[in-house]
Amino acid sequence: MKRRDFIKYSSSASLYYSSLPLLPALSSKVNRYKTALIGTGWWGMNILREAIRAGESQVVAMCDVDENQLNNALKEVSTLCSDSPKRYRDFRELLHREKPEIVIVATPDHWHPLIAIAAMEIGANVYVEKPIGHTIMEGRAMVNAARKYDRIVQVGTHRRVSPHNISGMNFIRSGKVGQIGMIRAFVHYGGGAGTVVPNSEVPQGLDWDMYCGPAPLIPYNKVIHPKGFRQFLNFSNGQLGDWGIHWMDQILWCMEEKYPRKIYSTMARHIRKDNTDAPDMQLVNYEFENFHVSWEHRLFAANEAEHTNVGCYFYGTEGTFHMGWQDGWTFYPANKNKPILHEDPVLNKPDDQNIRELWQNFLVSIKTHKSPLCDIEVGHRSTNMSLLGMLSAKVGRSIIWDGEKEIILNDPEANKLLKREYRKPWEYPSV
């Protein structure tokens, strides 16, 4: 059915966000938090722009192991505000000297835990990008640190504040989809076999040893940095660890669940022949008490045959609900005599996201000292969904997850993968 045939479904959530006043302009009368950005790439700057726009941050420092990336970011900040942030290559030096009140952590995934915990230790509140870490026990250390140091930690799962996601969640919880027995989450992107790019000398201005940090020190390759790290398993967890956490988070949120009890995954590289080592396809089955979840992704065979390439389908007794991204949400009733319901998204530019609303919630949480919408515990559970899928695929069998104790039952080999060895002198976090 074409979009013009959809019936618009209005919600209190979307009305609420549409009526929000514009965020205040930068003013000397506003109490501004000393704010530092660690990781000045594409997404880090998306976050910092919203922090500056909100008018409650004094950007005191910016840190990156790549001076070229840092230089570009500093130039942009000079056009956005009158602040003169200091530049750093080592986050430890920044934290020690500047003592920021807010730290944005937007580095590659493998660095999130050490930086976020170090920031909490010096008293900063933290906005950390998803996924919160590379292994499950890192996430637990981050949660423990937030509680120990009594800090506000917001995770960048901004879809929890997106108007159509909020109204979609309310629609699902209202029972209008009926009893949900199955959920299918997916991301299908195109691409081919690719080509192998030879390793090269480290570019001038890039501290490659520091980039690798606690991960293995491997030869530099330009397809890793900038912006390619997510398909390299030393630094990330592939498509499931990147895109997957958003949809795993939506599922836990909408279904009011904390964790699955059984996970089975298989992954492969059927098409890709390039430098990357993450799977180009993966299937995961998550078993909950009253429903099942399937995840699938592929990095090939993009086409127009499927209705959409990203999102979740919730299959209920009253119909099928698609929670999407740029296409909003749509409900297809089981009764064909009932109209299809649809709500368009309200997304911010660039990159069609809702960081603005999530940052506003972060500021409110700091002021009230109340838990943010995407608290570190929430982000930990959503990250775990993705990491458990990767773990099952690595051991090649089903795993039984005790979500309260955060251990895999009756499988010592699998439990070893809840953490990994850090490269010296870095030490695995334990809080």
Sequence and secondary structure as in RCSB ss.txt:
>XXXX:A:sequence
MKRRDFIKYSSSASLYYSSLPLLPALSSKVNRYKTALIGTGWWGMNILREAIRAGESQVVAMCDVDENQLNNALK
EVSTLCSDSPKRYRDFRELLHREKPEIVIVATPDHWHPLIAIAAMEIGANVYVEKPIGHTIMEGRAMVNAARKYD
RIVQVGTHRRVSPHNISGMNFIRSGKVGQIGMIRAFVHYGGGAGTVVPNSEVPQGLDWDMYCGPAPLIPYNKVIH
PKGFRQFLNFSNGQLGDWGIHWMDQILWCMEEKYPRKIYSTMARHIRKDNTDAPDMQLVNYEFENFHVSWEHRLF
AANEAEHTNVGCYFYGTEGTFHMGWQDGWTFYPANKNKPILHEDPVLNKPDDQNIRELWQNFLVSIKTHKSPLCD
IEVGHRSTNMSLLGMLSAKVGRSIIWDGEKEIILNDPEANKLLKREYRKPWEYPSV
>XXXX:A:secstr
  GGGSEE   HHHHHHHT        TTS  EEEEEE  SHHHHHHHHHHHHHT EEEEEEE SBHHHHHHHHH
HHHHH S   EEES HHHHHHHH  SEEEE S GGGHHHHHHHHHHTT EEEE SS  SSHHHHHHHHHHHHHTT
  EEE  GGGG HHHHHHHHHHHTTTT SEEEEEEEEE               TTB HHHHHTTS      TTTT
TTTGGG TTT  HHIIIIIHHHHHHHHHHHT    SEEEEEEE SS  SS  S SEEEEEEE SS EEEEEEESS
   SSSS SEEEEEEETTEEEEE STT EEEEESSTTS  EEE    BTTTTB HHHHHHHHHHHHHHT   TTB
HHHHHHHHHHHHHHHHHHHHTS EEEETTTTEETT HHHHGGGS    TT      
